Amino acid sequence: MFKPLLYDIKEVMKLFKQERSLELRGLSNRLIRESTIENSFSKAELGVIAYSLHKMESKNHFINNLKWPDLKKAIIFSLEESSNAFQQGGEKQFVLKLKKVIKIIENIDSNLGNFAQSIYEKAKVKQASLAYSYGLSISQSAELTGADKKELQSYIGFTTMHDEEKEVKSLIKRVSELKEFVRR
């Protein structure tokens, strides 16, 4: 039904190497959707990383920095280590190696970033809000992505997501509308 985790890590590496930032964002969203259904912390973590990489590649102050090519190589190397760890030791080893990728992202952001809140922390909140939109509670969404619950609540409150009403129609109402449509 869903793509295997090994496929996903290789896809993140490929898109990041090829500087396909928008596709990284799309992949990140898919990973979060799948992680909410599977309750997979590993996929959620990879989704947050993919979103962070997308944001970094979309910021000129990162990609135009003379250190960026070496920093990018370090990220790719760590992603490859994560992939190898998954193949050799399974999901637990994979998550441990992902922590190294996260550390590199946070260090790069700390040294080259322009904002007080890190890209990775923002990515956790953004992706947690996406998980929330897929039907998880705020607590479940925060736990899945590691986002701060208060920041997530604030972010969701700032958006109009919570104001959207879901249209609920009964089966009788739908059949009635369908019959009316067919008569026309």
TORPA-862607 format. One record per atom (N, C-alpha, C): atom name; x, y, z; chain. Coordinates in nm, 4 decimals. Example, Ala and Ser with C-alpha at 12.3 -4.5 7.8 and 13.67 -1.06 7.14 Angstrom:
2
  atom        xx        yy        zz  mol
     N    1.3190   -0.5690    0.7800    A
    CA    1.2300   -0.4500    0.7800    A
     C    1.3200   -0.3300    0.7800    A
     N    1.2850   -0.2250    0.7080    A
    CA    1.3670   -0.1060    0.7140    A
     C    1.2900    0.0030    0.7870    A
//
This chain:
184
  atom        xx        yy        zz  mol
     N    0.0824   -0.1197    0.0000    A
    CA    0.0000    0.0000    0.0000    A
     C    0.0865    0.1257    0.0000    A
     N    0.1773    0.1359    0.0976    A
    CA    0.2655    0.2510    0.1052    A
     C    0.4057    0.2120    0.0620    A
     N    0.4849    0.3125    0.0322    A
    CA    0.6242    0.2881   -0.0042    A
     C    0.7006    0.2427    0.1205    A
     N    0.7959    0.1501    0.1018    A
    CA    0.8777    0.1076    0.2168    A
     C    0.9718    0.2194    0.2614    A
     N    1.0101    0.2145    0.3862    A
    CA    1.0955    0.3170    0.4456    A
     C    1.2286    0.3293    0.3718    A
     N    1.2850    0.2189    0.3288    A
    CA    1.4114    0.2225    0.2563    A
     C    1.3967    0.2998    0.1245    A
     N    1.2871    0.2803    0.0561    A
    CA    1.2592    0.3560   -0.0660    A
     C    1.2530    0.5056   -0.0338    A
     N    1.1845    0.5380    0.0751    A
    CA    1.1661    0.6784    0.1119    A
     C    1.2980    0.7486    0.1428    A
     N    1.3867    0.6824    0.2168    A
    CA    1.5151    0.7462    0.2494    A
     C    1.5961    0.7684    0.1222    A
     N    1.5919    0.6728    0.0318    A
    CA    1.6655    0.6884   -0.0949    A
     C    1.6053    0.8005   -0.1795    A
     N    1.4743    0.8139   -0.1727    A
    CA    1.4074    0.9210   -0.2462    A
     C    1.4453    1.0584   -0.1890    A
     N    1.4520    1.0698   -0.0579    A
    CA    1.4953    1.1957    0.0049    A
     C    1.6361    1.2297   -0.0424    A
     N    1.7257    1.1311   -0.0401    A
    CA    1.8640    1.1559   -0.0847    A
     C    1.8678    1.2000   -0.2302    A
     N    1.7951    1.1298   -0.3148    A
    CA    1.7956    1.1607   -0.4583    A
     C    1.7455    1.3025   -0.4839    A
     N    1.6327    1.3371   -0.4243    A
    CA    1.5753    1.4703   -0.4477    A
     C    1.6644    1.5803   -0.3914    A
     N    1.7262    1.5552   -0.2772    A
    CA    1.8155    1.6549   -0.2176    A
     C    1.9410    1.6718   -0.3033    A
     N    1.9974    1.5623   -0.3504    A
    CA    2.1160    1.5697   -0.4378    A
     C    2.0847    1.6479   -0.5648    A
     N    1.9669    1.6253   -0.6198    A
    CA    1.9290    1.6874   -0.7470    A
     C    1.8662    1.8261   -0.7299    A
     N    1.8636    1.8754   -0.6072    A
    CA    1.8101    2.0082   -0.5760    A
     C    1.6654    2.0250   -0.6231    A
     N    1.5865    1.9221   -0.6033    A
    CA    1.4452    1.9239   -0.6413    A
     C    1.3629    1.9541   -0.5153    A
     N    1.3741    2.0795   -0.4758    A
    CA    1.3199    2.1252   -0.3482    A
     C    1.1683    2.1073   -0.3364    A
     N    1.0950    2.1445   -0.4383    A
    CA    0.9489    2.1325   -0.4302    A
     C    0.9050    1.9870   -0.4203    A
     N    0.9762    1.8990   -0.4871    A
    CA    0.9432    1.7571   -0.4785    A
     C    0.9770    1.7018   -0.3394    A
     N    1.0805    1.7585   -0.2778    A
    CA    1.1120    1.7208   -0.1392    A
     C    0.9958    1.7561   -0.0471    A
     N    0.9383    1.8710   -0.0709    A
    CA    0.8240    1.9137    0.0102    A
     C    0.7057    1.8191   -0.0101    A
     N    0.6795    1.7833   -0.1352    A
    CA    0.5708    1.6896   -0.1636    A
     C    0.5955    1.5542   -0.0996    A
     N    0.7203    1.5079   -0.1065    A
    CA    0.7567    1.3814   -0.0435    A
     C    0.7369    1.3905    0.1071    A
     N    0.7752    1.5020    0.1635    A
    CA    0.7581    1.5232    0.3068    A
     C    0.6109    1.5111    0.3463    A
     N    0.5242    1.5718    0.2682    A
    CA    0.3813    1.5657    0.2975    A
     C    0.3284    1.4220    0.2879    A
     N    0.3754    1.3480    0.1878    A
    CA    0.3340    1.2081    0.1748    A
     C    0.3802    1.1267    0.2956    A
     N    0.5043    1.1505    0.3366    A
    CA    0.5580    1.0781    0.4516    A
     C    0.4777    1.1060    0.5783    A
     N    0.4364    1.2304    0.5967    A
    CA    0.3562    1.2642    0.7143    A
     C    0.2190    1.1976    0.7054    A
     N    0.1587    1.2013    0.5880    A
    CA    0.0282    1.1356    0.5713    A
     C    0.0385    0.9866    0.6044    A
     N    0.1407    0.9211    0.5495    A
    CA    0.1586    0.7788    0.5753    A
     C    0.1930    0.7514    0.7218    A
     N    0.2704    0.8392    0.7818    A
    CA    0.3081    0.8187    0.9223    A
     C    0.1875    0.8299    1.0144    A
     N    0.0899    0.9150    0.9773    A
    CA   -0.0306    0.9264    1.0599    A
     C   -0.1143    0.7993    1.0511    A
     N   -0.1169    0.7397    0.9345    A
    CA   -0.1956    0.6174    0.9157    A
     C   -0.1263    0.4985    0.9811    A
     N    0.0059    0.4900    0.9622    A
    CA    0.0817    0.3765    1.0149    A
     C    0.1289    0.3973    1.1589    A
     N    0.1110    0.5184    1.2105    A
    CA    0.1655    0.5564    1.3410    A
     C    0.3156    0.5276    1.3459    A
     N    0.3851    0.5762    1.2441    A
    CA    0.5279    0.5492    1.2279    A
     C    0.6107    0.6732    1.2605    A
     N    0.6780    0.6671    1.3748    A
    CA    0.7660    0.7769    1.4134    A
     C    0.8792    0.7921    1.3125    A
     N    0.9307    0.6808    1.2592    A
    CA    1.0420    0.6846    1.1635    A
     C    1.0049    0.7619    1.0378    A
     N    0.8862    0.7334    0.9843    A
    CA    0.8425    0.8056    0.8637    A
     C    0.8178    0.9528    0.8947    A
     N    0.7627    0.9798    1.0124    A
    CA    0.7387    1.1186    1.0510    A
     C    0.8712    1.1937    1.0628    A
     N    0.9700    1.1306    1.1259    A
    CA    1.1018    1.1929    1.1412    A
     C    1.1641    1.2211    1.0047    A
     N    1.1543    1.1238    0.9152    A
    CA    1.2072    1.1429    0.7801    A
     C    1.1300    1.2523    0.7067    A
     N    0.9997    1.2599    0.7298    A
    CA    0.9185    1.3655    0.6691    A
     C    0.9587    1.5043    0.7169    A
     N    0.9869    1.5169    0.8446    A
    CA    1.0299    1.6455    0.9001    A
     C    1.1681    1.6824    0.8434    A
     N    1.2554    1.5845    0.8322    A
    CA    1.3883    1.6101    0.7727    A
     C    1.3737    1.6548    0.6280    A
     N    1.2902    1.5854    0.5517    A
    CA    1.2702    1.6223    0.4111    A
     C    1.2169    1.7647    0.4000    A
     N    1.1242    1.8020    0.4884    A
    CA    1.0705    1.9382    0.4862    A
     C    1.1793    2.0398    0.5231    A
     N    1.2625    2.0053    0.6197    A
    CA    1.3729    2.0940    0.6598    A
     C    1.4695    2.1146    0.5437    A
     N    1.5017    2.0071    0.4738    A
    CA    1.5931    2.0169    0.3588    A
     C    1.5312    2.1015    0.2485    A
     N    1.4008    2.0850    0.2286    A
    CA    1.3295    2.1682    0.1307    A
     C    1.3437    2.3161    0.1675    A
     N    1.3225    2.3476    0.2950    A
    CA    1.3318    2.4872    0.3379    A
     C    1.4731    2.5417    0.3219    A
     N    1.5724    2.4596    0.3553    A
    CA    1.7111    2.5049    0.3422    A
     C    1.7451    2.5338    0.1961    A
     N    1.7024    2.4454    0.1080    A
    CA    1.7331    2.4646   -0.0344    A
     C    1.6568    2.5813   -0.0956    A
     N    1.5537    2.6274   -0.0287    A
    CA    1.4768    2.7391   -0.0821    A
     C    1.5248    2.8740   -0.0275    A
     N    1.6248    2.8705    0.0586    A
    CA    1.6771    2.9938    0.1187    A
     C    1.8122    3.0296    0.0572    A
     N    1.8194    3.1464   -0.0014    A
    CA    1.9431    3.1904   -0.0673    A
     C    2.0610    3.2008    0.0279    A
     N    2.0361    3.2400    0.1523    A
    CA    2.1480    3.2563    0.2448    A
     C    2.2136    3.1220    0.2774    A
     N    2.1463    3.0128    0.2533    A
    CA    2.2089    2.8811    0.2690    A
     C    2.2825    2.8419    0.1415    A
     N    2.2091    2.8375    0.0309    A
    CA    2.2669    2.7813   -0.0922    A
     C    2.3731    2.8699   -0.1553    A
     N    2.3736    2.9972   -0.1227    A
    CA    2.4764    3.0865   -0.1778    A
     C    2.5993    3.0972   -0.0881    A
     N    2.5934    3.0354    0.0279    A
    CA    2.7078    3.0381    0.1184    A
     C    2.8180    2.9479    0.0637    A
     N    2.9420    2.9933    0.0751    A
    CA    3.0557    2.9158    0.0230    A
     C    3.0704    2.7795    0.0906    A
     N    3.0194    2.7661    0.2120    A
    CA    3.0285    2.6395    0.2849    A
     C    2.9204    2.5389    0.2433    A
     N    2.8188    2.5853    0.1717    A
    CA    2.7040    2.5010    0.1410    A
     C    2.7396    2.3685    0.0713    A
     N    2.8244    2.3680   -0.0310    A
    CA    2.8540    2.2390   -0.0962    A
     C    2.9093    2.1334    0.0008    A
     N    2.9975    2.1750    0.0905    A
    CA    3.0519    2.0795    0.1881    A
     C    2.9467    2.0377    0.2905    A
     N    2.8641    2.1316    0.3313    A
    CA    2.7589    2.1005    0.4272    A
     C    2.6569    2.0048    0.3655    A
     N    2.6260    2.0278    0.2384    A
    CA    2.5322    1.9408    0.1679    A
     C    2.5882    1.7986    0.1577    A
     N    2.7178    1.7886    0.1309    A
    CA    2.7820    1.6565    0.1251    A
     C    2.7727    1.5856    0.2597    A
     N    2.7875    1.6596    0.3671    A
    CA    2.7782    1.6007    0.5013    A
     C    2.6370    1.5475    0.5274    A
     N    2.5374    1.6218    0.4831    A
    CA    2.3988    1.5771    0.4997    A
     C    2.3750    1.4502    0.4183    A
     N    2.4189    1.4514    0.2937    A
    CA    2.4004    1.3350    0.2066    A
     C    2.4718    1.2132    0.2637    A
     N    2.5931    1.2324    0.3137    A
    CA    2.6682    1.1220    0.3735    A
     C    2.5915    1.0634    0.4928    A
     N    2.5368    1.1506    0.5756    A
    CA    2.4616    1.1040    0.6930    A
     C    2.3311    1.0351    0.6525    A
     N    2.2679    1.0832    0.5479    A
    CA    2.1481    1.0156    0.4971    A
     C    2.1836    0.8757    0.4457    A
     N    2.2978    0.8665    0.3777    A
    CA    2.3432    0.7356    0.3290    A
     C    2.3732    0.6418    0.4456    A
     N    2.4330    0.6952    0.5510    A
    CA    2.4573    0.6150    0.6714    A
     C    2.3254    0.5654    0.7311    A
     N    2.2240    0.6497    0.7283    A
    CA    2.0919    0.6112    0.7786    A
     C    2.0336    0.4970    0.6967    A
     N    2.0480    0.5080    0.5663    A
    CA    1.9994    0.4032    0.4773    A
     C    2.0707    0.2713    0.5046    A
     N    2.2030    0.2776    0.5182    A
    CA    2.2813    0.1573    0.5474    A
     C    2.2440    0.0980    0.6833    A
     N    2.2215    0.1843    0.7803    A
    CA    2.1836    0.1384    0.9142    A
     C    2.0499    0.0646    0.9095    A
     N    1.9586    0.1160    0.8286    A
    CA    1.8284    0.0497    0.8158    A
     C    1.8453   -0.0889    0.7541    A
     N    1.9275   -0.0969    0.6505    A
    CA    1.9486   -0.2256    0.5832    A
     C    2.0167   -0.3265    0.6744    A
     N    2.1047   -0.2793    0.7596    A
    CA    2.1820   -0.3704    0.8441    A
     C    2.1176   -0.3953    0.9802    A
     N    2.0590   -0.2930    1.0376    A
    CA    2.0117   -0.3070    1.1754    A
     C    1.8647   -0.2800    1.1971    A
     N    1.7936   -0.2441    1.0936    A
    CA    1.6511   -0.2201    1.1075    A
     C    1.6160   -0.0776    1.1464    A
     N    1.4920   -0.0609    1.1844    A
    CA    1.4358    0.0718    1.2074    A
     C    1.4973    0.1445    1.3267    A
     N    1.5307    0.0720    1.4311    A
    CA    1.5885    0.1362    1.5501    A
     C    1.7225    0.2018    1.5163    A
     N    1.8076    0.1304    1.4432    A
    CA    1.9369    0.1857    1.4020    A
     C    1.9176    0.3025    1.3054    A
     N    1.8165    0.2906    1.2210    A
    CA    1.7838    0.3962    1.1251    A
     C    1.7534    0.5268    1.1979    A
     N    1.6685    0.5183    1.3005    A
    CA    1.6300    0.6381    1.3764    A
     C    1.7512    0.6994    1.4465    A
     N    1.8383    0.6159    1.4990    A
    CA    1.9601    0.6668    1.5641    A
     C    2.0466    0.7449    1.4648    A
     N    2.0595    0.6948    1.3438    A
    CA    2.1393    0.7645    1.2420    A
     C    2.0698    0.8910    1.1935    A
     N    1.9364    0.8901    1.1924    A
    CA    1.8640    1.0121    1.1539    A
     C    1.8929    1.1259    1.2510    A
     N    1.9173    1.0914    1.3764    A
    CA    1.9499    1.1941    1.4764    A
     C    2.0759    1.2710    1.4361    A
     N    2.1690    1.2004    1.3709    A
    CA    2.2905    1.2668    1.3230    A
     C    2.2571    1.3662    1.2119    A
     N    2.1657    1.3283    1.1231    A
    CA    2.1222    1.4188    1.0156    A
     C    2.0585    1.5430    1.0770    A
     N    1.9746    1.5214    1.1769    A
    CA    1.9078    1.6330    1.2443    A
     C    2.0106    1.7258    1.3079    A
     N    2.1110    1.6679    1.3715    A
    CA    2.2168    1.7476    1.4366    A
     C    2.2890    1.8345    1.3333    A
     N    2.3181    1.7775    1.2175    A
    CA    2.3848    1.8539    1.1109    A
     C    2.2954    1.9687    1.0645    A
     N    2.1673    1.9402    1.0435    A
    CA    2.0736    2.0447    0.9997    A
     C    2.0687    2.1566    1.1031    A
     N    2.0600    2.1193    1.2302    A
    CA    2.0539    2.2211    1.3362    A
     C    2.1835    2.3020    1.3444    A
     N    2.2973    2.2377    1.3268    A
    CA    2.4255    2.3102    1.3289    A
     C    2.4371    2.4064    1.2117    A
     N    2.3976    2.3613    1.0949    A
    CA    2.4022    2.4490    0.9770    A
     C    2.3113    2.5689    0.9996    A
     N    2.1911    2.5428    1.0470    A
    CA    2.0954    2.6501    1.0704    A
     C    2.1459    2.7469    1.1769    A
     N    2.2095    2.6920    1.2794    A
    CA    2.2641    2.7755    1.3864    A
     C    2.3744    2.8679    1.3343    A
     N    2.4573    2.8151    1.2459    A
    CA    2.5698    2.8929    1.1935    A
     C    2.5331    2.9844    1.0770    A
     N    2.4399    2.9421    0.9929    A
    CA    2.4085    3.0196    0.8728    A
     C    2.2691    3.0807    0.8728    A
     N    2.1845    3.0391    0.9665    A
    CA    2.0452    3.0826    0.9662    A
     C    2.0263    3.2271    1.0076    A
     N    1.9109    3.2790    0.9696    A
    CA    1.8783    3.4186    0.9984    A
     C    1.7693    3.4350    1.1033    A
     N    1.7170    3.3253    1.1567    A
    CA    1.6008    3.3341    1.2444    A
     C    1.6303    3.2718    1.3802    A
     N    1.5538    3.3159    1.4802    A
    CA    1.5735    3.2654    1.6166    A
     C    1.5287    3.1205    1.6293    A
     N    1.4127    3.0885    1.5704    A
    CA    1.3643    2.9507    1.5774    A
     C    1.4254    2.8715    1.4620    A
     N    1.4727    2.7538    1.4915    A
    CA    1.5418    2.6756    1.3895    A
     C    1.4455    2.6217    1.2842    A
     N    1.5006    2.5982    1.1680    A
    CA    1.4243    2.5409    1.0575    A
     C    1.3659    2.4065    1.0994    A
     N    1.4450    2.3265    1.1694    A
    CA    1.3987    2.1938    1.2080    A
     C    1.2809    2.2023    1.3051    A
     N    1.2870    2.2941    1.4007    A
    CA    1.1762    2.3099    1.4955    A
     C    1.0502    2.3589    1.4237    A
     N    1.0672    2.4524    1.3306    A
    CA    0.9530    2.5000    1.2532    A
     C    0.8945    2.3871    1.1697    A
     N    0.9816    2.3045    1.1132    A
    CA    0.9367    2.1922    1.0304    A
     C    0.8547    2.0933    1.1126    A
     N    0.8966    2.0692    1.2366    A
    CA    0.8210    1.9770    1.3224    A
     C    0.6796    2.0289    1.3456    A
     N    0.6672    2.1583    1.3714    A
    CA    0.5361    2.2179    1.3959    A
     C    0.4516    2.2160    1.2682    A
     N    0.5119    2.2529    1.1577    A
    CA    0.4398    2.2555    1.0300    A
     C    0.3887    2.1161    0.9941    A
     N    0.4735    2.0172    1.0070    A
    CA    0.4349    1.8817    0.9708    A
     C    0.3374    1.8221    1.0735    A
     N    0.3481    1.8632    1.1976    A
    CA    0.2503    1.8198    1.2987    A
     C    0.1126    1.8770    1.2661    A
     N    0.1092    1.9995    1.2165    A
    CA   -0.0202    2.0582    1.1788    A
     C   -0.0802    1.9824    1.0607    A
     N    0.0050    1.9332    0.9729    A
    CA   -0.0423    1.8520    0.8616    A
     C   -0.1007    1.7206    0.9143    A
     N   -0.0321    1.6585    1.0094    A
    CA   -0.0837    1.5359    1.0714    A
     C   -0.2175    1.5639    1.1389    A
     N   -0.2283    1.6792    1.2019    A
    CA   -0.3542    1.7200    1.2653    A
     C   -0.4652    1.7312    1.1604    A
     N   -0.4314    1.7865    1.0443    A
    CA   -0.5320    1.8011    0.9387    A
     C   -0.5757    1.6660    0.8833    A
     N   -0.4934    1.5635    0.9020    A
    CA   -0.5297    1.4283    0.8587    A
     C   -0.6128    1.3547    0.9627    A
     N   -0.6382    1.4194    1.0765    A
    CA   -0.7302    1.3619    1.1730    A
     C   -0.6726    1.3251    1.3081    A
     N   -0.5438    1.3415    1.3276    A
    CA   -0.4870    1.3140    1.4589    A
     C   -0.5208    1.4290    1.5536    A
     N   -0.5201    1.4001    1.6816    A
    CA   -0.5402    1.5065    1.7800    A
     C   -0.4135    1.5911    1.7872    A
     N   -0.4225    1.7027    1.8542    A
    CA   -0.3051    1.7882    1.8707    A
     C   -0.1958    1.7124    1.9451    A
     N   -0.2339    1.6417    2.0498    A
    CA   -0.1354    1.5649    2.1271    A
     C   -0.0704    1.4565    2.0429    A
     N   -0.1502    1.3822    1.9667    A
    CA   -0.0963    1.2765    1.8816    A
     C   -0.0037    1.3347    1.7748    A
     N   -0.0431    1.4454    1.7155    A
    CA    0.0371    1.5096    1.6116    A
     C    0.1710    1.5568    1.6670    A
     N    0.1666    1.6178    1.7838    A
    CA    0.2894    1.6661    1.8475    A
     C    0.3806    1.5497    1.8832    A
     N    0.3227    1.4440    1.9353    A
    CA    0.4021    1.3274    1.9729    A
     C    0.4651    1.2603    1.8505    A
     N    0.3887    1.2501    1.7428    A
    CA    0.4372    1.1840    1.6214    A
     C    0.5583    1.2545    1.5620    A
     N    0.5564    1.3864    1.5609    A
    CA    0.6644    1.4627    1.4975    A
     C    0.7665    1.5183    1.5959    A
     N    0.7353    1.5130    1.7238    A
    CA    0.8255    1.5696    1.8234    A
     C    0.8094    1.7195    1.8393    A
     N    0.7005    1.7737    1.7860    A
    CA    0.6758    1.9183    1.7949    A
     C    0.6331    1.9565    1.9360    A
     N    0.6612    2.0783    1.9722    A
    CA    0.6152    2.1323    2.0997    A
     C    0.4638    2.1524    2.0902    A
     N    0.3917    2.0980    2.1848    A
    CA    0.2455    2.1005    2.1817    A
     C    0.1895    2.2433    2.1853    A
     N    0.2492    2.3287    2.2663    A
    CA    0.2008    2.4670    2.2754    A
     C    0.2257    2.5430    2.1449    A
     N    0.3427    2.5210    2.0860    A
    CA    0.3711    2.5854    1.9578    A
     C    0.2761    2.5363    1.8497    A
     N    0.2464    2.4062    1.8535    A
    CA    0.1529    2.3491    1.7571    A
     C    0.0140    2.4091    1.7746    A
     N   -0.0318    2.4192    1.8983    A
    CA   -0.1624    2.4797    1.9242    A
     C   -0.1661    2.6232    1.8736    A
     N   -0.0602    2.6962    1.8994    A
    CA   -0.0521    2.8347    1.8540    A
     C   -0.0549    2.8424    1.7020    A
     N    0.0212    2.7558    1.6368    A
    CA    0.0279    2.7546    1.4905    A
     C   -0.1083    2.7213    1.4312    A
     N   -0.1733    2.6196    1.4852    A
    CA   -0.3046    2.5795    1.4352    A
     C   -0.4062    2.6904    1.4604    A
     N   -0.3952    2.7561    1.5751    A
    CA   -0.4842    2.8673    1.6057    A
     C   -0.4632    2.9858    1.5131    A
     N   -0.3402    3.0040    1.4685    A
    CA   -0.3071    3.1138    1.3786    A
     C   -0.3619    3.0880    1.2388    A
     N   -0.3656    2.9615    1.1982    A
    CA   -0.4203    2.9272    1.0666    A
     C   -0.5720    2.9231    1.0777    A
     N   -0.6379    2.9048    0.9665    A
    CA   -0.7842    2.8924    0.9683    A
     C   -0.8268    2.7459    0.9672    A
     N   -0.7321    2.6568    0.9843    A
    CA   -0.7584    2.5136    0.9791    A
     C   -0.8697    2.4717    1.0752    A
     N   -0.8669    2.5247    1.1964    A
    CA   -0.9645    2.4842    1.2969    A
     C   -1.1036    2.5405    1.2695    A
     N   -1.1138    2.6429    1.1844    A
    CA   -1.2422    2.7044    1.1529    A
     C   -1.3174    2.6330    1.0422    A
     N   -1.2473    2.5492    0.9672    A
    CA   -1.3100    2.4834    0.8544    A
     C   -1.4100    2.3797    0.9035    A
     N   -1.5299    2.3921    0.8520    A
    CA   -1.6334    2.2957    0.8892    A
     C   -1.6382    2.1868    0.7841    A
     N   -1.6455    2.0653    0.8320    A
    CA   -1.6561    1.9531    0.7409    A
     C   -1.8030    1.9329    0.7090    A
     N   -1.8297    1.9172    0.5802    A
    CA   -1.9668    1.8974    0.5371    A
     C   -2.0038    1.7516    0.5595    A
     N   -2.1083    1.7316    0.6352    A
    CA   -2.1546    1.5967    0.6638    A
     C   -2.2950    1.5828    0.6072    A
     N   -2.3104    1.4921    0.5109    A
    CA   -2.4409    1.4673    0.4513    A
     C   -2.4801    1.3234    0.4795    A
     N   -2.6052    1.3068    0.5048    A
    CA   -2.6542    1.1714    0.5265    A
     C   -2.6636    1.0997    0.3918    A
     N   -2.6738    0.9692    0.3978    A
    CA   -2.6869    0.8888    0.2767    A
     C   -2.8152    0.9258    0.2028    A
     N   -2.9210    0.9506    0.2763    A
    CA   -3.0498    0.9872    0.2155    A
     C   -3.0364    1.1183    0.1388    A
     N   -2.9676    1.2152    0.1996    A
    CA   -2.9480    1.3453    0.1345    A
     C   -2.8648    1.3301    0.0073    A
     N   -2.7603    1.2481    0.0112    A
    CA   -2.6762    1.2271   -0.1075    A
     C   -2.7531    1.1607   -0.2207    A
     N   -2.8336    1.0595   -0.1876    A
    CA   -2.9136    0.9905   -0.2894    A
     C   -3.0142    1.0871   -0.3493    A
     N   -3.0744    1.1682   -0.2641    A
    CA   -3.1715    1.2670   -0.3104    A
     C   -3.1057    1.3657   -0.4082    A
     N   -2.9869    1.4142   -0.3745    A
    CA   -2.9158    1.5077   -0.4622    A
     C   -2.8765    1.4414   -0.5932    A
     N   -2.8390    1.3151   -0.5866    A
    CA   -2.8016    1.2417   -0.7071    A
     C   -2.9221    1.2237   -0.7988    A
     N   -3.0375    1.1888   -0.7409    A
    CA   -3.1593    1.1737   -0.8208    A
     C   -3.1964    1.3059   -0.8876    A
     N   -3.1843    1.4144   -0.8119    A
    CA   -3.2149    1.5473   -0.8658    A
     C   -3.1208    1.5814   -0.9808    A
     N   -2.9952    1.5490   -0.9649    A
    CA   -2.8949    1.5764   -1.0684    A
     C   -2.9249    1.4957   -1.1952    A
     N   -2.9648    1.3686   -1.1796    A
    CA   -2.9940    1.2814   -1.2935    A
     C   -3.1179    1.3283   -1.3685    A
     N   -3.2156    1.3816   -1.2975    A
    CA   -3.3396    1.4313   -1.3608    A
     C   -3.3134    1.5497   -1.4515    A
     N   -3.2136    1.6267   -1.4249    A
    CA   -3.1859    1.7485   -1.5025    A
     C   -3.1359    1.7133   -1.6344    A
//
